[in-house]
Amino acid sequence: MAQIVRVTYILPNKHDFETCWPTFAKYLGKVKSAATMFEAGWLDDKMKIEIQVTAKIEVR
C-alpha cells in the first residue's frame, strides 16, 4: 500500500462517497496519495463503485 501514489474513485452518486469512507479509511487511510472522486453514470445499474489505483514500482 505504501507504493500507491494516486487513487481515483468513481461513483454514480457523489453522496455515496461518505458512506464508503469507513471502508476506504480501513484499507487506504495511511496512504498519502493524490485522490480524486468522480460522479458518473454506469452502463449497468448493478455497478456501484470503481476504484483505480496507481502505484510506483522500484526497479532494482
mmCIF file as Biopython writes it, N, C-alpha, C and O atoms, coordinates in Angstrom:
data_model
#
loop_
_atom_site.group_PDB
_atom_site.id
_atom_site.type_symbol
_atom_site.label_atom_id
_atom_site.label_alt_id
_atom_site.label_comp_id
_atom_site.label_asym_id
_atom_site.label_entity_id
_atom_site.label_seq_id
_atom_site.pdbx_PDB_ins_code
_atom_site.Cartn_x
_atom_site.Cartn_y
_atom_site.Cartn_z
_atom_site.occupancy
_atom_site.B_iso_or_equiv
_atom_site.auth_seq_id
_atom_site.auth_asym_id
_atom_site.pdbx_PDB_model_num
ATOM 1   N N  . MET A ? 1  ? 0.811   -1.194 0.000   1.0 0.0 1  A 1 
ATOM 2   C CA . MET A ? 1  ? 0.000   0.000  0.000   1.0 0.0 1  A 1 
ATOM 3   C C  . MET A ? 1  ? 0.864   1.274  0.000   1.0 0.0 1  A 1 
ATOM 4   O O  . MET A ? 1  ? 0.426   2.317  -0.484  1.0 0.0 1  A 1 
ATOM 5   N N  . ALA A ? 2  ? 2.054   1.191  0.526   1.0 0.0 2  A 1 
ATOM 6   C CA . ALA A ? 2  ? 2.921   2.364  0.606   1.0 0.0 2  A 1 
ATOM 7   C C  . ALA A ? 2  ? 3.344   2.881  -0.768  1.0 0.0 2  A 1 
ATOM 8   O O  . ALA A ? 2  ? 3.774   4.028  -0.888  1.0 0.0 2  A 1 
ATOM 9   N N  . GLN A ? 3  ? 3.228   2.051  -1.804  1.0 0.0 3  A 1 
ATOM 10  C CA . GLN A ? 3  ? 3.629   2.462  -3.148  1.0 0.0 3  A 1 
ATOM 11  C C  . GLN A ? 3  ? 2.509   3.169  -3.904  1.0 0.0 3  A 1 
ATOM 12  O O  . GLN A ? 3  ? 2.733   3.635  -5.021  1.0 0.0 3  A 1 
ATOM 13  N N  . ILE A ? 4  ? 1.322   3.264  -3.334  1.0 0.0 4  A 1 
ATOM 14  C CA . ILE A ? 4  ? 0.206   3.929  -4.016  1.0 0.0 4  A 1 
ATOM 15  C C  . ILE A ? 4  ? 0.475   5.425  -4.087  1.0 0.0 4  A 1 
ATOM 16  O O  . ILE A ? 4  ? 0.767   6.059  -3.073  1.0 0.0 4  A 1 
ATOM 17  N N  . VAL A ? 5  ? 0.374   5.990  -5.301  1.0 0.0 5  A 1 
ATOM 18  C CA . VAL A ? 5  ? 0.609   7.420  -5.491  1.0 0.0 5  A 1 
ATOM 19  C C  . VAL A ? 5  ? -0.653  8.161  -5.931  1.0 0.0 5  A 1 
ATOM 20  O O  . VAL A ? 5  ? -0.713  9.388  -5.850  1.0 0.0 5  A 1 
ATOM 21  N N  . ARG A ? 6  ? -1.668  7.413  -6.401  1.0 0.0 6  A 1 
ATOM 22  C CA . ARG A ? 6  ? -2.906  8.070  -6.839  1.0 0.0 6  A 1 
ATOM 23  C C  . ARG A ? 6  ? -4.068  7.096  -6.714  1.0 0.0 6  A 1 
ATOM 24  O O  . ARG A ? 6  ? -3.936  5.913  -7.026  1.0 0.0 6  A 1 
ATOM 25  N N  . VAL A ? 7  ? -5.212  7.607  -6.254  1.0 0.0 7  A 1 
ATOM 26  C CA . VAL A ? 7  ? -6.439  6.816  -6.174  1.0 0.0 7  A 1 
ATOM 27  C C  . VAL A ? 7  ? -7.555  7.627  -6.821  1.0 0.0 7  A 1 
ATOM 28  O O  . VAL A ? 7  ? -7.708  8.815  -6.536  1.0 0.0 7  A 1 
ATOM 29  N N  . THR A ? 8  ? -8.331  6.990  -7.686  1.0 0.0 8  A 1 
ATOM 30  C CA . THR A ? 8  ? -9.492  7.630  -8.302  1.0 0.0 8  A 1 
ATOM 31  C C  . THR A ? 8  ? -10.718 6.805  -7.958  1.0 0.0 8  A 1 
ATOM 32  O O  . THR A ? 8  ? -10.761 5.602  -8.215  1.0 0.0 8  A 1 
ATOM 33  N N  . TYR A ? 9  ? -11.713 7.456  -7.378  1.0 0.0 9  A 1 
ATOM 34  C CA . TYR A ? 9  ? -12.975 6.816  -7.028  1.0 0.0 9  A 1 
ATOM 35  C C  . TYR A ? 9  ? -14.025 7.299  -8.016  1.0 0.0 9  A 1 
ATOM 36  O O  . TYR A ? 9  ? -14.120 8.498  -8.277  1.0 0.0 9  A 1 
ATOM 37  N N  . ILE A ? 10 ? -14.812 6.390  -8.565  1.0 0.0 10 A 1 
ATOM 38  C CA . ILE A ? 10 ? -15.897 6.757  -9.474  1.0 0.0 10 A 1 
ATOM 39  C C  . ILE A ? 10 ? -17.179 6.147  -8.917  1.0 0.0 10 A 1 
ATOM 40  O O  . ILE A ? 10 ? -17.283 4.931  -8.757  1.0 0.0 10 A 1 
ATOM 41  N N  . LEU A ? 11 ? -18.143 6.997  -8.626  1.0 0.0 11 A 1 
ATOM 42  C CA . LEU A ? 11 ? -19.415 6.559  -8.066  1.0 0.0 11 A 1 
ATOM 43  C C  . LEU A ? 11 ? -20.565 7.150  -8.881  1.0 0.0 11 A 1 
ATOM 44  O O  . LEU A ? 11 ? -20.418 8.235  -9.444  1.0 0.0 11 A 1 
ATOM 45  N N  . PRO A ? 12 ? -21.701 6.462  -8.956  1.0 0.0 12 A 1 
ATOM 46  C CA . PRO A ? 12 ? -22.836 7.005  -9.689  1.0 0.0 12 A 1 
ATOM 47  C C  . PRO A ? 12 ? -23.510 8.168  -8.954  1.0 0.0 12 A 1 
ATOM 48  O O  . PRO A ? 12 ? -24.219 8.964  -9.571  1.0 0.0 12 A 1 
ATOM 49  N N  . ASN A ? 13 ? -23.290 8.268  -7.643  1.0 0.0 13 A 1 
ATOM 50  C CA . ASN A ? 13 ? -23.854 9.353  -6.853  1.0 0.0 13 A 1 
ATOM 51  C C  . ASN A ? 13 ? -22.780 9.836  -5.884  1.0 0.0 13 A 1 
ATOM 52  O O  . ASN A ? 13 ? -22.333 9.076  -5.025  1.0 0.0 13 A 1 
ATOM 53  N N  . LYS A ? 14 ? -22.365 11.089 -6.016  1.0 0.0 14 A 1 
ATOM 54  C CA . LYS A ? 14 ? -21.265 11.602 -5.181  1.0 0.0 14 A 1 
ATOM 55  C C  . LYS A ? 14 ? -21.576 11.525 -3.690  1.0 0.0 14 A 1 
ATOM 56  O O  . LYS A ? 14 ? -20.653 11.481 -2.877  1.0 0.0 14 A 1 
ATOM 57  N N  . HIS A ? 15 ? -22.833 11.507 -3.319  1.0 0.0 15 A 1 
ATOM 58  C CA . HIS A ? 15 ? -23.209 11.436 -1.908  1.0 0.0 15 A 1 
ATOM 59  C C  . HIS A ? 15 ? -22.912 10.064 -1.305  1.0 0.0 15 A 1 
ATOM 60  O O  . HIS A ? 15 ? -22.878 9.928  -0.082  1.0 0.0 15 A 1 
ATOM 61  N N  . ASP A ? 16 ? -22.698 9.046  -2.139  1.0 0.0 16 A 1 
ATOM 62  C CA . ASP A ? 16 ? -22.343 7.712  -1.645  1.0 0.0 16 A 1 
ATOM 63  C C  . ASP A ? 16 ? -20.905 7.643  -1.140  1.0 0.0 16 A 1 
ATOM 64  O O  . ASP A ? 16 ? -20.543 6.706  -0.427  1.0 0.0 16 A 1 
ATOM 65  N N  . PHE A ? 17 ? -20.087 8.621  -1.502  1.0 0.0 17 A 1 
ATOM 66  C CA . PHE A ? 17 ? -18.688 8.617  -1.081  1.0 0.0 17 A 1 
ATOM 67  C C  . PHE A ? 17 ? -18.583 8.598  0.437   1.0 0.0 17 A 1 
ATOM 68  O O  . PHE A ? 17 ? -17.780 7.849  0.994   1.0 0.0 17 A 1 
ATOM 69  N N  . GLU A ? 18 ? -19.381 9.408  1.103   1.0 0.0 18 A 1 
ATOM 70  C CA . GLU A ? 18 ? -19.337 9.472  2.561   1.0 0.0 18 A 1 
ATOM 71  C C  . GLU A ? 18 ? -19.669 8.122  3.197   1.0 0.0 18 A 1 
ATOM 72  O O  . GLU A ? 18 ? -19.060 7.742  4.197   1.0 0.0 18 A 1 
ATOM 73  N N  . THR A ? 19 ? -20.623 7.404  2.628   1.0 0.0 19 A 1 
ATOM 74  C CA . THR A ? 19 ? -20.996 6.080  3.132   1.0 0.0 19 A 1 
ATOM 75  C C  . THR A ? 19 ? -19.843 5.090  2.986   1.0 0.0 19 A 1 
ATOM 76  O O  . THR A ? 19 ? -19.656 4.217  3.832   1.0 0.0 19 A 1 
ATOM 77  N N  . CYS A ? 20 ? -19.079 5.231  1.918   1.0 0.0 20 A 1 
ATOM 78  C CA . CYS A ? 20 ? -17.975 4.308  1.640   1.0 0.0 20 A 1 
ATOM 79  C C  . CYS A ? 20 ? -16.714 4.651  2.431   1.0 0.0 20 A 1 
ATOM 80  O O  . CYS A ? 20 ? -15.817 3.816  2.549   1.0 0.0 20 A 1 
ATOM 81  N N  . TRP A ? 21 ? -16.633 5.853  2.970   1.0 0.0 21 A 1 
ATOM 82  C CA . TRP A ? 21 ? -15.391 6.321  3.579   1.0 0.0 21 A 1 
ATOM 83  C C  . TRP A ? 21 ? -14.841 5.396  4.670   1.0 0.0 21 A 1 
ATOM 84  O O  . TRP A ? 21 ? -13.626 5.201  4.699   1.0 0.0 21 A 1 
ATOM 85  N N  . PRO A ? 22 ? -15.642 4.813  5.568   1.0 0.0 22 A 1 
ATOM 86  C CA . PRO A ? 22 ? -15.052 3.926  6.580   1.0 0.0 22 A 1 
ATOM 87  C C  . PRO A ? 22 ? -14.262 2.756  5.969   1.0 0.0 22 A 1 
ATOM 88  O O  . PRO A ? 22 ? -13.226 2.364  6.505   1.0 0.0 22 A 1 
ATOM 89  N N  . THR A ? 23 ? -14.747 2.207  4.862   1.0 0.0 23 A 1 
ATOM 90  C CA . THR A ? 23 ? -14.027 1.117  4.187   1.0 0.0 23 A 1 
ATOM 91  C C  . THR A ? 23 ? -12.756 1.647  3.537   1.0 0.0 23 A 1 
ATOM 92  O O  . THR A ? 23 ? -11.701 1.020  3.637   1.0 0.0 23 A 1 
ATOM 93  N N  . PHE A ? 24 ? -12.847 2.802  2.867   1.0 0.0 24 A 1 
ATOM 94  C CA . PHE A ? 24 ? -11.657 3.394  2.261   1.0 0.0 24 A 1 
ATOM 95  C C  . PHE A ? 24 ? -10.605 3.663  3.339   1.0 0.0 24 A 1 
ATOM 96  O O  . PHE A ? 24 ? -9.426  3.363  3.155   1.0 0.0 24 A 1 
ATOM 97  N N  . ALA A ? 25 ? -11.039 4.225  4.451   1.0 0.0 25 A 1 
ATOM 98  C CA . ALA A ? 25 ? -10.106 4.557  5.525   1.0 0.0 25 A 1 
ATOM 99  C C  . ALA A ? 25 ? -9.445  3.306  6.098   1.0 0.0 25 A 1 
ATOM 100 O O  . ALA A ? 25 ? -8.267  3.334  6.455   1.0 0.0 25 A 1 
ATOM 101 N N  . LYS A ? 26 ? -10.188 2.225  6.187   1.0 0.0 26 A 1 
ATOM 102 C CA . LYS A ? 26 ? -9.632  0.982  6.717   1.0 0.0 26 A 1 
ATOM 103 C C  . LYS A ? 26 ? -8.463  0.487  5.868   1.0 0.0 26 A 1 
ATOM 104 O O  . LYS A ? 26 ? -7.437  0.070  6.407   1.0 0.0 26 A 1 
ATOM 105 N N  . TYR A ? 27 ? -8.612  0.533  4.550   1.0 0.0 27 A 1 
ATOM 106 C CA . TYR A ? 27 ? -7.589  -0.018 3.664   1.0 0.0 27 A 1 
ATOM 107 C C  . TYR A ? 27 ? -6.615  1.029  3.120   1.0 0.0 27 A 1 
ATOM 108 O O  . TYR A ? 27 ? -5.459  0.712  2.839   1.0 0.0 27 A 1 
ATOM 109 N N  . LEU A ? 28 ? -7.068  2.256  2.972   1.0 0.0 28 A 1 
ATOM 110 C CA . LEU A ? 28 ? -6.236  3.285  2.352   1.0 0.0 28 A 1 
ATOM 111 C C  . LEU A ? 28 ? -5.974  4.481  3.263   1.0 0.0 28 A 1 
ATOM 112 O O  . LEU A ? 28 ? -5.395  5.475  2.824   1.0 0.0 28 A 1 
ATOM 113 N N  . GLY A ? 29 ? -6.389  4.397  4.515   1.0 0.0 29 A 1 
ATOM 114 C CA . GLY A ? 29 ? -6.281  5.521  5.428   1.0 0.0 29 A 1 
ATOM 115 C C  . GLY A ? 29 ? -4.874  6.033  5.660   1.0 0.0 29 A 1 
ATOM 116 O O  . GLY A ? 29 ? -4.683  7.227  5.889   1.0 0.0 29 A 1 
ATOM 117 N N  . LYS A ? 30 ? -3.888  5.158  5.607   1.0 0.0 30 A 1 
ATOM 118 C CA . LYS A ? 30 ? -2.499  5.571  5.840   1.0 0.0 30 A 1 
ATOM 119 C C  . LYS A ? 30 ? -1.775  5.933  4.541   1.0 0.0 30 A 1 
ATOM 120 O O  . LYS A ? 30 ? -0.628  6.378  4.568   1.0 0.0 30 A 1 
ATOM 121 N N  . VAL A ? 31 ? -2.448  5.741  3.413   1.0 0.0 31 A 1 
ATOM 122 C CA . VAL A ? 31 ? -1.852  6.043  2.115   1.0 0.0 31 A 1 
ATOM 123 C C  . VAL A ? 31 ? -1.875  7.559  1.903   1.0 0.0 31 A 1 
ATOM 124 O O  . VAL A ? 31 ? -2.931  8.187  1.985   1.0 0.0 31 A 1 
ATOM 125 N N  . LYS A ? 32 ? -0.730  8.125  1.636   1.0 0.0 32 A 1 
ATOM 126 C CA . LYS A ? 32 ? -0.618  9.571  1.402   1.0 0.0 32 A 1 
ATOM 127 C C  . LYS A ? 32 ? -0.465  9.797  -0.101  1.0 0.0 32 A 1 
ATOM 128 O O  . LYS A ? 32 ? 0.638   10.020 -0.600  1.0 0.0 32 A 1 
ATOM 129 N N  . SER A ? 33 ? -1.581  9.736  -0.806  1.0 0.0 33 A 1 
ATOM 130 C CA . SER A ? 33 ? -1.543  9.856  -2.260  1.0 0.0 33 A 1 
ATOM 131 C C  . SER A ? 33 ? -2.496  10.944 -2.727  1.0 0.0 33 A 1 
ATOM 132 O O  . SER A ? 33 ? -3.317  11.449 -1.960  1.0 0.0 33 A 1 
ATOM 133 N N  . ALA A ? 34 ? -2.370  11.291 -3.992  1.0 0.0 34 A 1 
ATOM 134 C CA . ALA A ? 34 ? -3.369  12.162 -4.611  1.0 0.0 34 A 1 
ATOM 135 C C  . ALA A ? 34 ? -4.658  11.358 -4.739  1.0 0.0 34 A 1 
ATOM 136 O O  . ALA A ? 34 ? -4.616  10.149 -4.966  1.0 0.0 34 A 1 
ATOM 137 N N  . ALA A ? 35 ? -5.783  12.012 -4.597  1.0 0.0 35 A 1 
ATOM 138 C CA . ALA A ? 35 ? -7.061  11.307 -4.697  1.0 0.0 35 A 1 
ATOM 139 C C  . ALA A ? 35 ? -8.094  12.194 -5.390  1.0 0.0 35 A 1 
ATOM 140 O O  . ALA A ? 35 ? -8.139  13.406 -5.179  1.0 0.0 35 A 1 
ATOM 141 N N  . THR A ? 36 ? -8.915  11.563 -6.215  1.0 0.0 36 A 1 
ATOM 142 C CA . THR A ? 36 ? -9.976  12.255 -6.941  1.0 0.0 36 A 1 
ATOM 143 C C  . THR A ? 36 ? -11.223 11.403 -6.894  1.0 0.0 36 A 1 
ATOM 144 O O  . THR A ? 36 ? -11.147 10.175 -6.945  1.0 0.0 36 A 1 
ATOM 145 N N  . MET A ? 37 ? -12.383 12.057 -6.794  1.0 0.0 37 A 1 
ATOM 146 C CA . MET A ? 37 ? -13.650 11.344 -6.834  1.0 0.0 37 A 1 
ATOM 147 C C  . MET A ? 37 ? -14.473 11.938 -7.970  1.0 0.0 37 A 1 
ATOM 148 O O  . MET A ? 37 ? -14.641 13.154 -8.059  1.0 0.0 37 A 1 
ATOM 149 N N  . PHE A ? 38 ? -14.987 11.058 -8.845  1.0 0.0 38 A 1 
ATOM 150 C CA . PHE A ? 38 ? -15.853 11.462 -9.955  1.0 0.0 38 A 1 
ATOM 151 C C  . PHE A ? 38 ? -17.244 10.893 -9.736  1.0 0.0 38 A 1 
ATOM 152 O O  . PHE A ? 38 ? -17.409 9.812  -9.171  1.0 0.0 38 A 1 
ATOM 153 N N  . GLU A ? 39 ? -18.228 11.630 -10.189 1.0 0.0 39 A 1 
ATOM 154 C CA . GLU A ? 39 ? -19.594 11.120 -10.239 1.0 0.0 39 A 1 
ATOM 155 C C  . GLU A ? 39 ? -19.882 10.823 -11.705 1.0 0.0 39 A 1 
ATOM 156 O O  . GLU A ? 39 ? -19.747 11.700 -12.557 1.0 0.0 39 A 1 
ATOM 157 N N  . ALA A ? 40 ? -20.282 9.582  -12.001 1.0 0.0 40 A 1 
ATOM 158 C CA . ALA A ? 40 ? -20.513 9.187  -13.392 1.0 0.0 40 A 1 
ATOM 159 C C  . ALA A ? 40 ? -21.595 8.122  -13.461 1.0 0.0 40 A 1 
ATOM 160 O O  . ALA A ? 40 ? -21.779 7.345  -12.524 1.0 0.0 40 A 1 
ATOM 161 N N  . GLY A ? 41 ? -22.299 8.097  -14.567 1.0 0.0 41 A 1 
ATOM 162 C CA . GLY A ? 41 ? -23.317 7.078  -14.783 1.0 0.0 41 A 1 
ATOM 163 C C  . GLY A ? 41 ? -22.681 5.768  -15.236 1.0 0.0 41 A 1 
ATOM 164 O O  . GLY A ? 41 ? -21.577 5.762  -15.781 1.0 0.0 41 A 1 
ATOM 165 N N  . TRP A ? 42 ? -23.374 4.673  -15.012 1.0 0.0 42 A 1 
ATOM 166 C CA . TRP A ? 42 ? -22.904 3.343  -15.381 1.0 0.0 42 A 1 
ATOM 167 C C  . TRP A ? 42 ? -23.779 2.757  -16.471 1.0 0.0 42 A 1 
ATOM 168 O O  . TRP A ? 42 ? -24.960 3.091  -16.567 1.0 0.0 42 A 1 
ATOM 169 N N  . LEU A ? 43 ? -23.219 1.900  -17.280 1.0 0.0 43 A 1 
ATOM 170 C CA . LEU A ? 43 ? -23.999 1.164  -18.270 1.0 0.0 43 A 1 
ATOM 171 C C  . LEU A ? 43 ? -24.857 0.101  -17.601 1.0 0.0 43 A 1 
ATOM 172 O O  . LEU A ? 43 ? -25.915 -0.259 -18.116 1.0 0.0 43 A 1 
ATOM 173 N N  . ASP A ? 44 ? -24.407 -0.401 -16.462 1.0 0.0 44 A 1 
ATOM 174 C CA . ASP A ? 44 ? -25.119 -1.436 -15.712 1.0 0.0 44 A 1 
ATOM 175 C C  . ASP A ? 44 ? -25.410 -0.893 -14.313 1.0 0.0 44 A 1 
ATOM 176 O O  . ASP A ? 44 ? -24.478 -0.601 -13.564 1.0 0.0 44 A 1 
ATOM 177 N N  . ASP A ? 45 ? -26.672 -0.755 -13.953 1.0 0.0 45 A 1 
ATOM 178 C CA . ASP A ? 45 ? -27.047 -0.197 -12.652 1.0 0.0 45 A 1 
ATOM 179 C C  . ASP A ? 45 ? -26.590 -1.036 -11.462 1.0 0.0 45 A 1 
ATOM 180 O O  . ASP A ? 45 ? -26.635 -0.558 -10.329 1.0 0.0 45 A 1 
ATOM 181 N N  . LYS A ? 46 ? -26.152 -2.272 -11.689 1.0 0.0 46 A 1 
ATOM 182 C CA . LYS A ? 46 ? -25.651 -3.121 -10.604 1.0 0.0 46 A 1 
ATOM 183 C C  . LYS A ? 46 ? -24.286 -2.640 -10.111 1.0 0.0 46 A 1 
ATOM 184 O O  . LYS A ? 46 ? -23.881 -2.945 -8.989  1.0 0.0 46 A 1 
ATOM 185 N N  . MET A ? 47 ? -23.584 -1.891 -10.953 1.0 0.0 47 A 1 
ATOM 186 C CA . MET A ? 47 ? -22.269 -1.382 -10.574 1.0 0.0 47 A 1 
ATOM 187 C C  . MET A ? 47 ? -22.455 -0.204 -9.629  1.0 0.0 47 A 1 
ATOM 188 O O  . MET A ? 47 ? -23.272 0.680  -9.891  1.0 0.0 47 A 1 
ATOM 189 N N  . LYS A ? 48 ? -21.708 -0.185 -8.539  1.0 0.0 48 A 1 
ATOM 190 C CA . LYS A ? 48 ? -21.861 0.875  -7.538  1.0 0.0 48 A 1 
ATOM 191 C C  . LYS A ? 48 ? -20.601 1.720  -7.343  1.0 0.0 48 A 1 
ATOM 192 O O  . LYS A ? 48 ? -20.682 2.864  -6.896  1.0 0.0 48 A 1 
ATOM 193 N N  . ILE A ? 49 ? -19.433 1.155  -7.678  1.0 0.0 49 A 1 
ATOM 194 C CA . ILE A ? 49 ? -18.202 1.917  -7.489  1.0 0.0 49 A 1 
ATOM 195 C C  . ILE A ? 49 ? -17.085 1.326  -8.352  1.0 0.0 49 A 1 
ATOM 196 O O  . ILE A ? 49 ? -17.041 0.123  -8.609  1.0 0.0 49 A 1 
ATOM 197 N N  . GLU A ? 50 ? -16.203 2.193  -8.780  1.0 0.0 50 A 1 
ATOM 198 C CA . GLU A ? 50 ? -14.964 1.762  -9.437  1.0 0.0 50 A 1 
ATOM 199 C C  . GLU A ? 50 ? -13.839 2.495  -8.730  1.0 0.0 50 A 1 
ATOM 200 O O  . GLU A ? 50 ? -13.932 3.696  -8.475  1.0 0.0 50 A 1 
ATOM 201 N N  . ILE A ? 51 ? -12.785 1.775  -8.418  1.0 0.0 51 A 1 
ATOM 202 C CA . ILE A ? 51 ? -11.618 2.371  -7.769  1.0 0.0 51 A 1 
ATOM 203 C C  . ILE A ? 51 ? -10.407 2.066  -8.632  1.0 0.0 51 A 1 
ATOM 204 O O  . ILE A ? 51 ? -10.101 0.906  -8.909  1.0 0.0 51 A 1 
ATOM 205 N N  . GLN A ? 52 ? -9.722  3.118  -9.051  1.0 0.0 52 A 1 
ATOM 206 C CA . GLN A ? 52 ? -8.496  2.972  -9.846  1.0 0.0 52 A 1 
ATOM 207 C C  . GLN A ? 52 ? -7.325  3.393  -8.963  1.0 0.0 52 A 1 
ATOM 208 O O  . GLN A ? 52 ? -7.363  4.435  -8.309  1.0 0.0 52 A 1 
ATOM 209 N N  . VAL A ? 53 ? -6.295  2.567  -8.958  1.0 0.0 53 A 1 
ATOM 210 C CA . VAL A ? 53 ? -5.114  2.852  -8.125  1.0 0.0 53 A 1 
ATOM 211 C C  . VAL A ? 53 ? -3.878  2.835  -9.010  1.0 0.0 53 A 1 
ATOM 212 O O  . VAL A ? 53 ? -3.706  1.947  -9.845  1.0 0.0 53 A 1 
ATOM 213 N N  . THR A ? 54 ? -3.027  3.822  -8.817  1.0 0.0 54 A 1 
ATOM 214 C CA . THR A ? 54 ? -1.731  3.877  -9.496  1.0 0.0 54 A 1 
ATOM 215 C C  . THR A ? 54 ? -0.656  3.774  -8.416  1.0 0.0 54 A 1 
ATOM 216 O O  . THR A ? 54 ? -0.683  4.499  -7.421  1.0 0.0 54 A 1 
ATOM 217 N N  . ALA A ? 55 ? 0.283   2.869  -8.630  1.0 0.0 55 A 1 
ATOM 218 C CA . ALA A ? 55 ? 1.366   2.668  -7.663  1.0 0.0 55 A 1 
ATOM 219 C C  . ALA A ? 55 ? 2.701   2.732  -8.381  1.0 0.0 55 A 1 
ATOM 220 O O  . ALA A ? 55 ? 2.805   2.408  -9.564  1.0 0.0 55 A 1 
ATOM 221 N N  . LYS A ? 56 ? 3.708   3.151  -7.654  1.0 0.0 56 A 1 
ATOM 222 C CA . LYS A ? 56 ? 5.066   3.179  -8.213  1.0 0.0 56 A 1 
ATOM 223 C C  . LYS A ? 56 ? 5.749   1.857  -7.921  1.0 0.0 56 A 1 
ATOM 224 O O  . LYS A ? 56 ? 5.507   1.223  -6.894  1.0 0.0 56 A 1 
ATOM 225 N N  . ILE A ? 57 ? 6.599   1.461  -8.836  1.0 0.0 57 A 1 
ATOM 226 C CA . ILE A ? 57 ? 7.367   0.233  -8.678  1.0 0.0 57 A 1 
ATOM 227 C C  . ILE A ? 57 ? 8.837   0.604  -8.746  1.0 0.0 57 A 1 
ATOM 228 O O  . ILE A ? 57 ? 9.277   1.284  -9.674  1.0 0.0 57 A 1 
ATOM 229 N N  . GLU A ? 58 ? 9.585   0.154  -7.763  1.0 0.0 58 A 1 
ATOM 230 C CA . GLU A ? 58 ? 11.010  0.406  -7.765  1.0 0.0 58 A 1 
ATOM 231 C C  . GLU A ? 58 ? 11.710  -0.718 -8.500  1.0 0.0 58 A 1 
ATOM 232 O O  . GLU A ? 58 ? 11.599  -1.884 -8.120  1.0 0.0 58 A 1 
ATOM 233 N N  . VAL A ? 59 ? 12.430  -0.367 -9.553  1.0 0.0 59 A 1 
ATOM 234 C CA . VAL A ? 59 ? 13.176  -1.347 -10.326 1.0 0.0 59 A 1 
ATOM 235 C C  . VAL A ? 59 ? 14.607  -1.356 -9.808  1.0 0.0 59 A 1 
ATOM 236 O O  . VAL A ? 59 ? 15.250  -0.313 -9.683  1.0 0.0 59 A 1 
ATOM 237 N N  . ARG A ? 60 ? 15.076  -2.527 -9.518  1.0 0.0 60 A 1 
ATOM 238 C CA . ARG A ? 60 ? 16.446  -2.627 -8.981  1.0 0.0 60 A 1 
ATOM 239 C C  . ARG A ? 60 ? 17.351  -3.310 -9.961  1.0 0.0 60 A 1 
ATOM 240 O O  . ARG A ? 60 ? 18.538  -3.485 -9.687  1.0 0.0 60 A 1 
#
